[in-house]
Amino acid sequence: MTSEGTRERILNTALEMFSEKGYSAVSMRDISAAVGIRASSLYYYFKGKQDIFDALIARADALKDGIKVNFAKALGDTKSIKMEDFVRIGGLLVTGYYQGGKIAPLLQMLESERFHDEKADATWKKMLFSEPIENHTQVFRMLYERGLIKEKDAEGLASEYQGIIVLGYFTNDIGRVKDSLTSFYKRYFK
């Protein structure tokens, strides 16, 4: 296996272990045993457990940038937005981004560690609140300028929209998310 492949395997294993057991309950020895390498070999790739944790936070930052582009593209590149499409995009944001794929275990890890680690707390807040709201604000501002929505307060819309998405993430109630997004659409879209 290549050096990069081993590094990725270490990160994936550590992420799984941190999200299941918590950062403080996992040792470098635990990670090396799960990966199937000697503990001393682990230090070739990472200085220590905090270095692994920092690499996982960097991975989370990279993943959230992808959703920013996808949301803007999905809503910004069309001449009109149908209610069904708007609701579907929001549902996919919850199930495909926050609850699925690579981001779910990262968020789970950050949730458990955010009370003990300032960097984890800051990243968790950025991923769930500040950066999505900033991104959504730009999209809603553009939709207002194009005459597709009635409400001029793009930041207020973005905060309300992200509140619906985060509620879906925490409750896992996609039906409620879809109902809330339908109501949102009816109130604000032309």
N, C-alpha and C positions, 0 to 999 in steps of 0.2 A: 504494500500500500504506500502511496506517495505521502510525503510529509504533510501536504495540504489535506489529503484525505484523512490522515490520522488526527490532525488538528480539528477538522470538522467532526469527526467521530467523538473526540473528547468533548467538544462544545455541545453536541447533541445529547450525549450521555449525561453531562453535567446539568444541562437544562432540564432533562427529564427527572433527574434526581433532586435538583433544587426545587422544582415545581411540586414534586410529590412529598418530599421530606422537609423542605426548608433549607435555606443556605447553611445555617449554623449546624444542622444535624448531619451534614455531608462533609467528609474529609477528603483530602487529596488522595489518600490511600483507597478510600471507597471508590472514587472516580477511576483511579488506575485499575483497580480490580474489575470494575464493570466494563471498562474498555478492553481489558486483557493485555495491559502493558505493565511494566515495572513502574513503581512509584517514582523512581529516579528519572525514568524516561519522560514522565509527565512534565518535569521541570525543563526539559529541552524546549517544550512548546509554550509553557506558561510559567511565569515567575512564582505564582501561587494561586490560591483559590480566588483571591480578589481580582487577579488578572483575568481569570476565566469569567468571573462575574461581569467585569468591565467589558469583555469581548461580547458577552451576551447582550448587554445593554446597547452596545454599538450595533449589534445585529437588529435589535428592536427598532433603533432609530432608522436603519436602512429600510426595514419592512414598512414602517409607517409612511415613509416617503412614497412608496408604491401606491398606497391607497389614496393619497392626496391627488396624484395624477389621474387615477382611475375615476374618482368622483367627479373631478372637474371635466374630464373627457365625456363621461356618461351624461352629464347634465348640460355642459356648456357647448357641445358641438351640434345641438339640434335646434331647429327653428321653432318647434313647439314641444311641450312635454306632456304626455298623456299621464293621467292619474295612475293607471296601472303600472306604467314604467317607473314612475317616481316611487311608488310603494314597493315595487320589486327591487329597485336599486337599494332602498333602505333596508329591506329584509336581507338582501345579499351582503350588505355592509355588516350586519350583525352576525349572520351565520357563516359567511365566507371569510370575513376578516377577523372579527373579534373572537369568534368561537371556533373557527376552523383553522386548519393549516398550521403554519409555524408560529403565528402570533399568540394563539391561545395559551400554550405553555409558558411563553415569555410573560404574558400578562399575569398568569397565575403565580409565577415566580416573583414578579415585581410586587404583586399584591401582598404576598406573605413577607417580603423583605422591606417594604417601603417604610415600615415603622422603626426599622433598625438601621437603615442606610439612606442617607440624604439623596444620593445619586439615584437610587432605585425609586424613591418617592418622587423626585423631580421627573424622571423618565415616565413613570406611571401616569402622573398628572398631564404631562405633555401628550402622551399617547391617547388618553381618553378624553381630555378636555381642551387644553389650550391650542394645540396645533390643529386638531380637527375643526375647532370653532373658527380659528383664523382662516383655514382653507375654505370652509363652508361660507364664511363671510364674503370672501372674494367671489365665490360662485353665485351666491344670492344677490350680491351687488350687480354682477354682470346680468343676471336674469331680470333684475329690475330695470336696468338700463336698456335691455332689449324689449321691455314691455310685457314680459311673461308673468310677472308677479305684481301684486297691488301694493305690497308693503315695502316702504323705503328703508326701514331699519334692518339692514342686512345682518348686523351683528346680533340683534335680538332674534331674528329668524334662525341664524346659525346656532345660537345657544339653545333655542327651543328644539331644533332638529336634532342636535347632538344629545340633548337630554332624552329624547325618545330612543335614540340608538343605544345610549348607555343603559337606559332602563331595560331594553331588550337584552343587552349583554348580561346584566346582573340577574334578571328574572328568567331568562330563557323562554319568554312568552312571546313568540313570534306573532301570534294572532293579535295580541294587544299592540305590538309594534305596528302591524299593518293597519289596524283600526286607527291608531293615533296618527300615522302618516297620511291616511285617507282624510281624516279630519283636518290636518295641517294643510294638505293640498287644497281642500275645499275652501278654507279660510283665506289662503294667501295667493293662490294661482288664479290667473284670469281665464 
